[in-house]
């Protein structure tokens, strides 16, 4: 299972983004993708602010038809996200990234599709030495 971060969705939606092709290919060519619910909200907001409401609607339509797993957070995931935010306060780790990490830990996933190498390369998951970052 590969967890998808916000930037991958934004770059896939925006043909002017430098990593557009890599991100679009990753999303189209992989059936083992998972997304944390907070990522959908953040990506929708960013796509709308950059590309407009029509692009946001296309993104949300794609979300409901995509073959990836949408994962919600439970109480323990929120507690783990809080712990990560506090532990990595110098990094400025935000809730969306912390939620991805919490869900990846719960799922024992080690791969994250992200353009945010800084945060995900620094954080050490409980279940592995490090995350493998794609694309």
VMD Tcl script that builds the backbone (N, CA, C; Angstrom):
set m [mol new atoms 405]
animate dup $m
set s [atomselect $m all]
$s set {name element resname resid chain x y z} {
  {N N UNK 1 A 0.843 -1.175 0.000}
  {CA C UNK 1 A 0.000 0.000 0.000}
  {C C UNK 1 A 0.894 1.246 0.000}
  {N N UNK 2 A 0.564 2.176 -0.863}
  {CA C UNK 2 A 1.308 3.433 -0.978}
  {C C UNK 2 A 0.376 4.575 -0.582}
  {N N UNK 3 A 0.763 5.345 0.418}
  {CA C UNK 3 A -0.016 6.513 0.826}
  {C C UNK 3 A 0.351 7.705 -0.044}
  {N N UNK 4 A -0.676 8.428 -0.493}
  {CA C UNK 4 A -0.472 9.560 -1.399}
  {C C UNK 4 A -0.631 10.859 -0.626}
  {N N UNK 5 A 0.346 11.743 -0.763}
  {CA C UNK 5 A 0.340 13.055 -0.120}
  {C C UNK 5 A -0.284 14.093 -1.056}
  {N N UNK 6 A -0.638 15.220 -0.506}
  {CA C UNK 6 A -1.324 16.303 -1.201}
  {C C UNK 6 A -0.619 16.756 -2.474}
  {N N UNK 7 A 0.669 16.991 -2.388}
  {CA C UNK 7 A 1.413 17.534 -3.525}
  {C C UNK 7 A 1.328 16.681 -4.770}
  {N N UNK 8 A 1.202 15.383 -4.605}
  {CA C UNK 8 A 1.095 14.488 -5.754}
  {C C UNK 8 A -0.216 14.753 -6.495}
  {N N UNK 9 A -1.304 14.927 -5.745}
  {CA C UNK 9 A -2.595 15.229 -6.374}
  {C C UNK 9 A -2.570 16.595 -7.060}
  {N N UNK 10 A -1.983 17.577 -6.393}
  {CA C UNK 10 A -1.931 18.929 -6.964}
  {C C UNK 10 A -1.095 18.931 -8.238}
  {N N UNK 11 A 0.042 18.283 -8.208}
  {CA C UNK 11 A 0.894 18.235 -9.406}
  {C C UNK 11 A 0.246 17.448 -10.535}
  {N N UNK 12 A -0.471 16.390 -10.203}
  {CA C UNK 12 A -1.165 15.621 -11.235}
  {C C UNK 12 A -2.273 16.445 -11.884}
  {N N UNK 13 A -2.895 17.335 -11.117}
  {CA C UNK 13 A -3.991 18.160 -11.631}
  {C C UNK 13 A -3.504 19.343 -12.462}
  {N N UNK 14 A -2.280 19.788 -12.210}
  {CA C UNK 14 A -1.761 21.011 -12.837}
  {C C UNK 14 A -0.681 20.666 -13.864}
  {N N UNK 15 A -1.026 20.771 -15.127}
  {CA C UNK 15 A -0.083 20.426 -16.202}
  {C C UNK 15 A 1.163 21.310 -16.223}
  {N N UNK 16 A 1.111 22.456 -15.555}
  {CA C UNK 16 A 2.266 23.357 -15.508}
  {C C UNK 16 A 3.257 23.000 -14.401}
  {N N UNK 17 A 2.893 22.075 -13.537}
  {CA C UNK 17 A 3.789 21.663 -12.449}
  {C C UNK 17 A 4.943 20.828 -13.019}
  {N N UNK 18 A 6.167 21.043 -12.528}
  {CA C UNK 18 A 7.322 20.302 -13.051}
  {C C UNK 18 A 7.208 18.778 -12.918}
  {N N UNK 19 A 6.537 18.299 -11.871}
  {CA C UNK 19 A 6.427 16.843 -11.654}
  {C C UNK 19 A 5.076 16.291 -12.114}
  {N N UNK 20 A 4.363 17.056 -12.933}
  {CA C UNK 20 A 3.020 16.648 -13.375}
  {C C UNK 20 A 3.002 15.229 -13.943}
  {N N UNK 21 A 3.853 14.972 -14.912}
  {CA C UNK 21 A 3.840 13.666 -15.589}
  {C C UNK 21 A 4.133 12.526 -14.611}
  {N N UNK 22 A 5.152 12.690 -13.761}
  {CA C UNK 22 A 5.493 11.647 -12.782}
  {C C UNK 22 A 4.313 11.350 -11.858}
  {N N UNK 23 A 3.668 12.420 -11.386}
  {CA C UNK 23 A 2.567 12.255 -10.430}
  {C C UNK 23 A 1.335 11.660 -11.103}
  {N N UNK 24 A 1.000 12.138 -12.278}
  {CA C UNK 24 A -0.160 11.597 -12.992}
  {C C UNK 24 A 0.044 10.122 -13.327}
  {N N UNK 25 A 1.237 9.770 -13.733}
  {CA C UNK 25 A 1.544 8.375 -14.044}
  {C C UNK 25 A 1.433 7.504 -12.806}
  {N N UNK 26 A 1.957 7.972 -11.685}
  {CA C UNK 26 A 1.886 7.208 -10.443}
  {C C UNK 26 A 0.429 6.961 -10.052}
  {N N UNK 27 A -0.415 7.981 -10.159}
  {CA C UNK 27 A -1.820 7.836 -9.766}
  {C C UNK 27 A -2.581 6.912 -10.715}
  {N N UNK 28 A -2.260 6.972 -11.996}
  {CA C UNK 28 A -2.959 6.130 -12.976}
  {C C UNK 28 A -2.458 4.699 -12.966}
  {N N UNK 29 A -1.194 4.518 -12.680}
  {CA C UNK 29 A -0.587 3.208 -12.884}
  {C C UNK 29 A -0.455 2.349 -11.647}
  {N N UNK 30 A -1.169 2.660 -10.581}
  {CA C UNK 30 A -0.981 1.891 -9.370}
  {C C UNK 30 A -2.316 1.615 -8.698}
  {N N UNK 31 A -2.581 0.364 -8.420}
  {CA C UNK 31 A -3.854 -0.020 -7.809}
  {C C UNK 31 A -3.764 -0.178 -6.293}
  {N N UNK 32 A -2.620 0.045 -5.722}
  {CA C UNK 32 A -2.431 -0.150 -4.282}
  {C C UNK 32 A -2.273 1.167 -3.548}
  {N N UNK 33 A -3.020 2.196 -3.960}
  {CA C UNK 33 A -2.885 3.516 -3.356}
  {C C UNK 33 A -3.889 3.718 -2.229}
  {N N UNK 34 A -3.455 4.463 -1.219}
  {CA C UNK 34 A -4.320 4.840 -0.108}
  {C C UNK 34 A -4.161 6.332 0.131}
  {N N UNK 35 A -5.231 6.947 0.619}
  {CA C UNK 35 A -5.183 8.382 0.907}
  {C C UNK 35 A -5.891 8.639 2.230}
  {N N UNK 36 A -5.255 9.452 3.051}
  {CA C UNK 36 A -5.859 9.882 4.316}
  {C C UNK 36 A -6.908 10.948 4.011}
  {N N UNK 37 A -8.051 10.880 4.683}
  {CA C UNK 37 A -9.111 11.850 4.426}
  {C C UNK 37 A -8.642 13.305 4.492}
  {N N UNK 38 A -7.772 13.700 5.449}
  {CA C UNK 38 A -7.330 15.101 5.463}
  {C C UNK 38 A -6.584 15.516 4.194}
  {N N UNK 39 A -5.960 14.577 3.520}
  {CA C UNK 39 A -5.258 14.883 2.275}
  {C C UNK 39 A -6.254 15.322 1.201}
  {N N UNK 40 A -7.398 14.679 1.145}
  {CA C UNK 40 A -8.413 15.036 0.148}
  {C C UNK 40 A -8.863 16.478 0.352}
  {N N UNK 41 A -9.131 16.842 1.587}
  {CA C UNK 41 A -9.568 18.218 1.866}
  {C C UNK 41 A -8.487 19.226 1.503}
  {N N UNK 42 A -7.252 18.943 1.883}
  {CA C UNK 42 A -6.164 19.876 1.589}
  {C C UNK 42 A -5.920 19.981 0.084}
  {N N UNK 43 A -5.928 18.845 -0.609}
  {CA C UNK 43 A -5.698 18.852 -2.056}
  {C C UNK 43 A -6.825 19.587 -2.773}
  {N N UNK 44 A -8.061 19.368 -2.364}
  {CA C UNK 44 A -9.192 20.061 -2.993}
  {C C UNK 44 A -9.053 21.565 -2.826}
  {N N UNK 45 A -8.695 22.003 -1.637}
  {CA C UNK 45 A -8.518 23.436 -1.373}
  {C C UNK 45 A -7.388 24.007 -2.236}
  {N N UNK 46 A -6.266 23.305 -2.302}
  {CA C UNK 46 A -5.127 23.808 -3.080}
  {C C UNK 46 A -5.436 23.829 -4.575}
  {N N UNK 47 A -6.091 22.796 -5.062}
  {CA C UNK 47 A -6.438 22.749 -6.479}
  {C C UNK 47 A -7.414 23.866 -6.814}
  {N N UNK 48 A -8.407 24.097 -5.965}
  {CA C UNK 48 A -9.360 25.177 -6.202}
  {C C UNK 48 A -8.668 26.527 -6.193}
  {N N UNK 49 A -7.764 26.739 -5.242}
  {CA C UNK 49 A -7.103 28.045 -5.144}
  {C C UNK 49 A -6.148 28.301 -6.309}
  {N N UNK 50 A -5.563 27.258 -6.875}
  {CA C UNK 50 A -4.623 27.417 -7.992}
  {C C UNK 50 A -5.280 27.325 -9.363}
  {N N UNK 51 A -6.261 26.421 -9.472}
  {CA C UNK 51 A -6.795 26.093 -10.795}
  {C C UNK 51 A -8.285 26.388 -10.959}
  {N N UNK 52 A -8.953 26.730 -9.860}
  {CA C UNK 52 A -10.359 27.097 -9.943}
  {C C UNK 52 A -11.322 25.993 -9.549}
  {N N UNK 53 A -12.612 26.369 -9.413}
  {CA C UNK 53 A -13.618 25.419 -8.943}
  {C C UNK 53 A -13.871 24.250 -9.897}
  {N N UNK 54 A -13.729 24.451 -11.185}
  {CA C UNK 54 A -13.930 23.339 -12.127}
  {C C UNK 54 A -12.881 22.255 -11.917}
  {N N UNK 55 A -11.641 22.665 -11.703}
  {CA C UNK 55 A -10.562 21.701 -11.441}
  {C C UNK 55 A -10.794 20.990 -10.113}
  {N N UNK 56 A -11.274 21.735 -9.121}
  {CA C UNK 56 A -11.573 21.103 -7.828}
  {C C UNK 56 A -12.659 20.035 -8.004}
  {N N UNK 57 A -13.711 20.366 -8.749}
  {CA C UNK 57 A -14.791 19.399 -8.973}
  {C C UNK 57 A -14.269 18.165 -9.716}
  {N N UNK 58 A -13.394 18.354 -10.715}
  {CA C UNK 58 A -12.803 17.215 -11.436}
  {C C UNK 58 A -12.000 16.339 -10.482}
  {N N UNK 59 A -11.237 16.989 -9.598}
  {CA C UNK 59 A -10.450 16.230 -8.621}
  {C C UNK 59 A -11.363 15.400 -7.722}
  {N N UNK 60 A -12.398 16.025 -7.175}
  {CA C UNK 60 A -13.301 15.311 -6.270}
  {C C UNK 60 A -14.048 14.194 -6.982}
  {N N UNK 61 A -14.408 14.420 -8.244}
  {CA C UNK 61 A -15.040 13.365 -9.038}
  {C C UNK 61 A -14.061 12.201 -9.211}
  {N N UNK 62 A -12.818 12.518 -9.471}
  {CA C UNK 62 A -11.798 11.471 -9.621}
  {C C UNK 62 A -11.619 10.699 -8.314}
  {N N UNK 63 A -11.687 11.403 -7.197}
  {CA C UNK 63 A -11.533 10.744 -5.894}
  {C C UNK 63 A -12.604 9.671 -5.695}
  {N N UNK 64 A -13.845 9.995 -6.023}
  {CA C UNK 64 A -14.902 9.016 -5.762}
  {C C UNK 64 A -14.898 7.860 -6.752}
  {N N UNK 65 A -14.220 8.030 -7.895}
  {CA C UNK 65 A -14.154 6.957 -8.883}
  {C C UNK 65 A -12.805 6.235 -8.895}
  {N N UNK 66 A -11.855 6.743 -8.144}
  {CA C UNK 66 A -10.498 6.175 -8.158}
  {C C UNK 66 A -10.465 4.831 -7.433}
  {N N UNK 67 A -9.538 3.972 -7.832}
  {CA C UNK 67 A -9.445 2.660 -7.187}
  {C C UNK 67 A -8.653 2.655 -5.882}
  {N N UNK 68 A -8.320 3.833 -5.338}
  {CA C UNK 68 A -7.543 3.810 -4.108}
  {C C UNK 68 A -8.441 3.776 -2.872}
  {N N UNK 69 A -7.836 3.419 -1.759}
  {CA C UNK 69 A -8.533 3.311 -0.483}
  {C C UNK 69 A -8.482 4.646 0.227}
  {N N UNK 70 A -9.640 5.152 0.640}
  {CA C UNK 70 A -9.705 6.376 1.431}
  {C C UNK 70 A -9.797 5.957 2.895}
  {N N UNK 71 A -8.870 6.473 3.709}
  {CA C UNK 71 A -8.806 6.056 5.110}
  {C C UNK 71 A -9.088 7.224 6.045}
  {N N UNK 72 A -9.999 6.998 6.963}
  {CA C UNK 72 A -10.288 7.959 8.014}
  {C C UNK 72 A -9.439 7.675 9.246}
  {N N UNK 73 A -9.340 8.666 10.093}
  {CA C UNK 73 A -8.553 8.529 11.308}
  {C C UNK 73 A -9.451 8.143 12.477}
  {N N UNK 74 A -8.948 7.259 13.322}
  {CA C UNK 74 A -9.645 6.964 14.563}
  {C C UNK 74 A -8.950 7.718 15.703}
  {N N UNK 75 A -9.446 7.555 16.902}
  {CA C UNK 75 A -8.908 8.293 18.056}
  {C C UNK 75 A -7.406 8.054 18.224}
  {N N UNK 76 A -6.971 6.821 18.089}
  {CA C UNK 76 A -5.539 6.518 18.244}
  {C C UNK 76 A -4.696 7.198 17.154}
  {N N UNK 77 A -5.237 7.283 15.956}
  {CA C UNK 77 A -4.524 7.974 14.874}
  {C C UNK 77 A -4.362 9.460 15.194}
  {N N UNK 78 A -5.435 10.076 15.732}
  {CA C UNK 78 A -5.336 11.484 16.130}
  {C C UNK 78 A -4.300 11.654 17.233}
  {N N UNK 79 A -4.297 10.749 18.198}
  {CA C UNK 79 A -3.306 10.839 19.276}
  {C C UNK 79 A -1.887 10.683 18.730}
  {N N UNK 80 A -1.702 9.774 17.796}
  {CA C UNK 80 A -0.375 9.594 17.188}
  {C C UNK 80 A 0.017 10.825 16.381}
  {N N UNK 81 A -0.932 11.411 15.658}
  {CA C UNK 81 A -0.643 12.633 14.896}
  {C C UNK 81 A -0.220 13.759 15.836}
  {N N UNK 82 A -0.915 13.898 16.956}
  {CA C UNK 82 A -0.549 14.917 17.946}
  {C C UNK 82 A 0.858 14.664 18.456}
  {N N UNK 83 A 1.155 13.411 18.759}
  {CA C UNK 83 A 2.491 13.050 19.237}
  {C C UNK 83 A 3.559 13.400 18.203}
  {N N UNK 84 A 3.292 13.113 16.948}
  {CA C UNK 84 A 4.249 13.427 15.884}
  {C C UNK 84 A 4.446 14.936 15.733}
  {N N UNK 85 A 3.347 15.696 15.796}
  {CA C UNK 85 A 3.437 17.157 15.697}
  {C C UNK 85 A 4.293 17.710 16.830}
  {N N UNK 86 A 4.093 17.181 18.029}
  {CA C UNK 86 A 4.880 17.645 19.185}
  {C C UNK 86 A 6.334 17.185 19.093}
  {N N UNK 87 A 6.545 15.957 18.693}
  {CA C UNK 87 A 7.910 15.416 18.602}
  {C C UNK 87 A 8.731 16.149 17.547}
  {N N UNK 88 A 8.108 16.457 16.429}
  {CA C UNK 88 A 8.809 17.094 15.315}
  {C C UNK 88 A 8.433 18.572 15.192}
  {N N UNK 89 A 8.259 19.247 16.347}
  {CA C UNK 89 A 7.839 20.658 16.322}
  {C C UNK 89 A 8.866 21.546 15.613}
  {N N UNK 90 A 10.146 21.227 15.717}
  {CA C UNK 90 A 11.169 22.015 15.020}
  {C C UNK 90 A 11.057 21.891 13.504}
  {N N UNK 91 A 10.529 20.782 13.046}
  {CA C UNK 91 A 10.342 20.540 11.619}
  {C C UNK 91 A 9.114 21.282 11.090}
  {N N UNK 92 A 8.187 21.570 11.992}
  {CA C UNK 92 A 6.931 22.188 11.565}
  {C C UNK 92 A 6.016 21.180 10.899}
  {N N UNK 93 A 6.088 19.929 11.349}
  {CA C UNK 93 A 5.239 18.877 10.799}
  {C C UNK 93 A 3.784 19.229 11.052}
  {N N UNK 94 A 2.992 19.279 10.008}
  {CA C UNK 94 A 1.592 19.635 10.131}
  {C C UNK 94 A 0.693 18.421 10.283}
  {N N UNK 95 A -0.583 18.704 10.540}
  {CA C UNK 95 A -1.550 17.652 10.790}
  {C C UNK 95 A -1.732 16.707 9.605}
  {N N UNK 96 A -1.785 17.230 8.397}
  {CA C UNK 96 A -2.026 16.359 7.241}
  {C C UNK 96 A -0.891 15.348 7.101}
  {N N UNK 97 A 0.343 15.806 7.153}
  {CA C UNK 97 A 1.472 14.880 7.053}
  {C C UNK 97 A 1.509 13.919 8.241}
  {N N UNK 98 A 1.215 14.416 9.429}
  {CA C UNK 98 A 1.182 13.556 10.615}
  {C C UNK 98 A 0.092 12.497 10.486}
  {N N UNK 99 A -1.032 12.847 9.871}
  {CA C UNK 99 A -2.104 11.868 9.703}
  {C C UNK 99 A -1.698 10.775 8.716}
  {N N UNK 100 A -0.965 11.142 7.678}
  {CA C UNK 100 A -0.465 10.141 6.729}
  {C C UNK 100 A 0.459 9.165 7.445}
  {N N UNK 101 A 1.347 9.692 8.258}
  {CA C UNK 101 A 2.295 8.847 8.987}
  {C C UNK 101 A 1.556 7.918 9.943}
  {N N UNK 102 A 0.584 8.466 10.685}
  {CA C UNK 102 A -0.181 7.649 11.635}
  {C C UNK 102 A -0.898 6.502 10.922}
  {N N UNK 103 A -1.521 6.806 9.786}
  {CA C UNK 103 A -2.234 5.763 9.048}
  {C C UNK 103 A -1.275 4.766 8.401}
  {N N UNK 104 A -0.135 5.252 7.923}
  {CA C UNK 104 A 0.870 4.348 7.362}
  {C C UNK 104 A 1.369 3.388 8.442}
  {N N UNK 105 A 1.587 3.916 9.637}
  {CA C UNK 105 A 2.013 3.049 10.743}
  {C C UNK 105 A 0.944 2.009 11.060}
  {N N UNK 106 A -0.306 2.438 11.150}
  {CA C UNK 106 A -1.394 1.501 11.449}
  {C C UNK 106 A -1.493 0.421 10.382}
  {N N UNK 107 A -1.263 0.787 9.132}
  {CA C UNK 107 A -1.373 -0.146 8.005}
  {C C UNK 107 A -0.084 -0.915 7.731}
  {N N UNK 108 A 0.975 -0.564 8.447}
  {CA C UNK 108 A 2.305 -1.135 8.240}
  {C C UNK 108 A 2.835 -0.847 6.834}
  {N N UNK 109 A 2.409 0.262 6.270}
  {CA C UNK 109 A 2.875 0.683 4.945}
  {C C UNK 109 A 4.198 1.431 5.082}
  {N N UNK 110 A 5.053 1.242 4.117}
  {CA C UNK 110 A 6.361 1.909 4.161}
  {C C UNK 110 A 6.607 2.842 2.979}
  {N N UNK 111 A 5.674 2.890 2.032}
  {CA C UNK 111 A 5.843 3.735 0.850}
  {C C UNK 111 A 4.891 4.923 0.903}
  {N N UNK 112 A 5.445 6.103 0.608}
  {CA C UNK 112 A 4.643 7.318 0.558}
  {C C UNK 112 A 4.968 8.048 -0.741}
  {N N UNK 113 A 3.915 8.351 -1.485}
  {CA C UNK 113 A 4.060 9.153 -2.703}
  {C C UNK 113 A 3.936 10.612 -2.278}
  {N N UNK 114 A 5.028 11.343 -2.386}
  {CA C UNK 114 A 5.065 12.724 -1.907}
  {C C UNK 114 A 6.103 13.527 -2.664}
  {N N UNK 115 A 5.881 14.815 -2.726}
  {CA C UNK 115 A 6.895 15.737 -3.220}
  {C C UNK 115 A 7.561 16.439 -2.043}
  {N N UNK 116 A 7.104 16.153 -0.845}
  {CA C UNK 116 A 7.604 16.743 0.395}
  {C C UNK 116 A 8.650 15.812 1.009}
  {N N UNK 117 A 9.782 15.780 0.411}
  {CA C UNK 117 A 10.834 14.887 0.884}
  {C C UNK 117 A 11.331 15.273 2.282}
  {N N UNK 118 A 11.321 16.567 2.581}
  {CA C UNK 118 A 11.860 17.049 3.850}
  {C C UNK 118 A 11.182 16.377 5.048}
  {N N UNK 119 A 9.882 16.482 5.146}
  {CA C UNK 119 A 9.196 15.945 6.317}
  {C C UNK 119 A 9.267 14.423 6.390}
  {N N UNK 120 A 8.941 13.768 5.289}
  {CA C UNK 120 A 8.838 12.313 5.326}
  {C C UNK 120 A 10.190 11.614 5.379}
  {N N UNK 121 A 11.267 12.290 4.994}
  {CA C UNK 121 A 12.604 11.702 5.112}
  {C C UNK 121 A 13.132 11.804 6.544}
  {N N UNK 122 A 12.651 12.794 7.286}
  {CA C UNK 122 A 13.131 13.012 8.660}
  {C C UNK 122 A 12.386 12.148 9.666}
  {N N UNK 123 A 11.079 12.047 9.530}
  {CA C UNK 123 A 10.262 11.321 10.516}
  {C C UNK 123 A 10.568 9.836 10.454}
  {N N UNK 124 A 10.753 9.266 11.622}
  {CA C UNK 124 A 11.024 7.832 11.731}
  {C C UNK 124 A 9.742 7.117 12.146}
  {N N UNK 125 A 9.205 6.281 11.271}
  {CA C UNK 125 A 7.987 5.548 11.626}
  {C C UNK 125 A 8.276 4.491 12.687}
  {N N UNK 126 A 7.238 4.125 13.409}
  {CA C UNK 126 A 7.377 3.117 14.461}
  {C C UNK 126 A 7.675 1.728 13.913}
  {N N UNK 127 A 7.242 1.439 12.719}
  {CA C UNK 127 A 7.262 0.076 12.191}
  {C C UNK 127 A 8.369 -0.185 11.165}
  {N N UNK 128 A 9.183 0.809 10.877}
  {CA C UNK 128 A 10.246 0.652 9.875}
  {C C UNK 128 A 11.355 1.650 10.165}
  {N N UNK 129 A 12.500 1.416 9.558}
  {CA C UNK 129 A 13.620 2.347 9.730}
  {C C UNK 129 A 13.341 3.695 9.067}
  {N N UNK 130 A 12.662 3.659 7.926}
  {CA C UNK 130 A 12.354 4.880 7.180}
  {C C UNK 130 A 11.267 4.569 6.174}
  {N N UNK 131 A 10.680 5.641 5.626}
  {CA C UNK 131 A 9.721 5.492 4.542}
  {C C UNK 131 A 10.454 5.484 3.207}
  {N N UNK 132 A 9.944 4.733 2.265}
  {CA C UNK 132 A 10.417 4.805 0.882}
  {C C UNK 132 A 9.562 5.865 0.210}
  {N N UNK 133 A 10.200 6.869 -0.368}
  {CA C UNK 133 A 9.489 7.997 -0.954}
  {C C UNK 133 A 9.446 7.888 -2.473}
  {N N UNK 134 A 8.248 8.102 -3.022}
  {CA C UNK 134 A 8.004 8.025 -4.459}
  {C C UNK 134 A 7.460 9.374 -4.919}
  {N N UNK 135 A 7.367 9.811 -6.098}
  {CA C UNK 135 A 7.890 9.156 -7.279}
  {C C UNK 135 A 9.378 9.377 -7.399}
}
mol reanalyze $m
mol bondsrecalc $m
mol representation Tube
mol addrep $m
